[in-house]
Amino acid sequence: MSSLRTFWTDEEGATAIEYGLIAALIAVVIIAAVGAVGTDLRDTFQGIADALNPPAVTGSGS
């Protein structure tokens, strides 16, 4: 009976599940933030790359 009572009041499993849910929520937030910022960051770096490497001038000459 004592071991049954100990099992019933044990909260270690619930705590582990709570920490797992918190970690999953943090991961979802990080993934969403990186997805939202990633496009803007890519556009910023592309603008810098375009400014540093202007397109070559082609013409029919003189």
Residue pairs with C-beta under 8 A, 6 or more apart in sequence:
none
